[in-house]
Amino acid sequence: MEATRNATGATTEEALSNVRQVRLDTYFGTDGLKAKFDGMKQAIKGQYGPSSPQYIQIKGIKW
């Protein structure tokens, strides 16, 4: 009975680890949300300028 619980716990931990890795890749991967946001931030800075109200609204947002 104890061996079954240990095996179940290890399987659950492995599944959670895999899900966490997918989540981290979604946010911080090369095509993740952070990369997209940083690109949009740079595009707004380039299009409107660093002193524009549009850029000032988003420049303080940190990850």
N, C-alpha and C positions, 0 to 999 in steps of 0.2 A: 504494500500500500504506500509506504513512504517513497519507494523508488518511482512509483507512478506520479506522485506529487512533484518530486524533483524534476522528472522529465517534463511534466506539464509546465512547471515554472520556467525551465530552460527554454522550452518552445515559445512560451508567451513572451519571455524577455527578448528572444531573437526576433519575433514578429514586431514587437515594439521598437526595437532598434532599427529594423528595416523601414518602418513607417517614419521614424524620426529622421532618417537619412533622406527619405523622399521629401519630407517637409523642408529640411535644410537646403536641399537642391532647388526646391521651388523658390525659396527666398534668396539664396545666395549663390546659386549656380551661375554658369556663364550666360545663360538665357533667363536667369531668374528675375524676380520682381525688383530686387535692388539694382541690378544692371539696367533694367528698363527705366526705372525711376531716375537713376543717375544720368542716363542718356537724355531723358526728357528735360531734366534740370539743365543740362548743358545746352540743349536745343533752345530752351526758353532764354537762357542767358545770351546765347549767340544771336537770336532773332530780335530780342527786345533790348538787350544791353544790361550790364550789371547794376545799373542804378534805376532800372525801370520798376514800376509798381508790381508788375507781373513777377519779375524775378525776386524782388524783395519779399513777396508773400511766401515764396517756397524755399528761399535760400537757407533758412534756419531749420528746415526739417532734416533730422538726423536719423540714421539707421542704427 
